[in-house]
Amino acid sequence: MDMKTYRPGALGALMDEYERAVAELSRLIGGLSDAEYELMRDEQTQDASCRSIQTIMRHVVSAGYGYSCYIREALSIPAERPKIPALSRTDSLLGLEEMVAHTIATLEGRWRMSDEEMEAVRIQSPWRVVYDLEQMLEHAIVHILRHRRQIERFLQA
């Protein structure tokens, strides 16, 4: 078993788990052919972000930047959310990597924030829910997990 370096603190633990979720998704996507990645899987859905693995990956990368930018705004750090185009399979893997790096840069130096400090960071989401810092990161992690599961189900169908 490789020795992993864990970040300190609760915030560090959340970032470690976010990286783990992204690594699992990356392994799944990395094992696909370009044809499997691009295949239209659900033409009936009302959600254009969920028609193919390719559209899901664009959504996942874009949303990840969104969460990071919401956190930056709450921490008074300049935030500019990049526009994410349709991504090739290879570009989606790079996009995940860059999105995680953006989140790490957002949180760098804050790993040991206390529970009280994290609770004091208030993040107004565009879907009208107010999160604290811990809740927003938990949401980001579960978002990756939900879409990884969705992709796994597409591949089984």
N, C-alpha and C positions, 0 to 999 in steps of 0.2 A: 504494500500500500504506500503510495506516494505521500510524503509529508506535505500537508497544506498549511499555509500561513493564514491564520484567521485574523480578521480585523478585531480590534477591541470594542467593547461596549455593545449596547443593544442596537444602535444604529449600524455598527459594523456587522453584527450578526444578520441584520436584515439585508445589507448589501451583499454579504456572502451568499445568502439564500437566493437573492435576485440573480447573481452570477450563476449559481447552480441551475436555476430554472432556465436561464438563457442557454447555458451549455447543453442541457438536455434537448432543448428545441433545436439548437444548432446541429447536434449529432443526428437528430431525426431528419432535418432538411439536407444535411450533407450526404446522407445515404440514399437520397432520391436521384432519379434521372431528371434531366431538364423536362422531358415529356411528362413525367408524373407530376412534377412541380407545376407545370403550366396547364394541365388538364382541367377543363371546366367540370366541377364536381356537383354543384347545386345551382342550376339555372333558374329554379323556382323561387329561391329566397328573395325577400324584399331588401336584404342587406347586401349591397354590392361588394362589401368588404369580405364576404364569406362565400363567394362563388367558386373560388379555386384556392389552392395552397398559396399561389402567387399573390392573390388579392389579400389573403389573410396575413401574409408576411409584410406586405406594405402597411397594412393596418397596425400590426404589432409594432413595427419599427416606429411608425409615426406616433402611435400612442405612447410609446416609451419616451420619446422626446417630449411629448406633451406633459407627462408626469414630471419629468425632470425640470421642465420650464416652469410648471406651476410651483414646484418647490423653490426654484431660483427666485421667482417673483416674491414668494412669501419670505425669503431670506434676504431680500433686497440685493440680489445678484442680477446683473443684466442677463436677460433671457431672449433668445431669438430662436424660435422653433423652425427647423428647416422643412421645406416642402419635400416630401418623399414621393418620387415617381414610382411607376411600376418597376419592380426590381427583378432582375434575373435571379436564378437560384444562387449563383455565386455572390452577386451583389447583396442579396438578402442576408447572407452570412456576414459579410463585411458591415452591412447596415446595423445588424444586431450588436456586433462588436463595438462599433462607433457609438451607438446609442448607450450602451453600458458605460463606456468610457466617459461620455457626457454626464451620466448620472454620478459616477465616481468623482469626477471633477467638481460637481455640484456639492458633494458631501465631504470632500477631502478636508481633514482637520477638524471634523465635527463628530468623529466616531464615538467619542466618550460623552456625548450629550446626555444629560440626566433625563429621566422620564418627564420631569416637570418642564425642562427646556423643550423637549420634543412636543409635549402637549401644548405649549405656548405658541408653537408655529401653526397658524391657522391658514388653511388653504381652501379657498372657494373654488369648487370644481365647476366646470361649465354645465354639469348635469344637476346643479342646485344642491349638492351635498357639501357640507363643510367638513374637511378632514383635518386631523393634526398630522404631523410629519410621519409618525409611525403608521397611521392608518393609510396615508397615501402610498407609502412604500409597500405595505401589505397588499393594497389594491393592485399596484404594479406587478408584484410577484404573481398574484392569483390570475391576473390578466394573461400573463405568459402561460401559466399552467392550463388555463381553460382553452386557450387556442392550440396548445400542444395536443391536448386531448381531442379537440375537434379535428385536427389534422390526422391523428392516429385513427380516428373513426372513419374519416374519408378514405384512408388507405385500406381499411378492412372491408369497406363496402364493395 
